[in-house]
Amino acid sequence: MAMEKTGDMSGIVKGKEDIRILKATEVTPEKKKSFEEVKPWIERTVQSRKQRESWLKYIDDLKKKNNVQVFEEKLVSSAKEGAAQPVKRNALPGKMIDIGQ
């Protein structure tokens, strides 16, 4: 649906509740940005990714240190049923308890 010139029209565009045909009223040429223009965005993106990686590693380390077990099949079946179901959790390392059963 690339509309390259003023006055170009799109084909039919379907929305959730309507259909539309678009007409280009103004076309601005593509502008390449300099490194200095995108540097703040790159820095924020890299920092965000590093923070996420650090957080996930921290959570994973806590799980290992405290011998946490997640029963994915219980979580998936609970989500499919639409209601919270009791999930087995480690009370102490090596001992399992059933909650609500």
Protein Blocks (a to p, Z undefined) as FASTA:
>chain_A
ZZfbghiacdddddfkbccddddfbdcddddddfklmmmmmmmmmmmmmmmmmmmmmmmm
mmmmnopacdfklmmmmmmnopacdddddfbghiacdehZZ
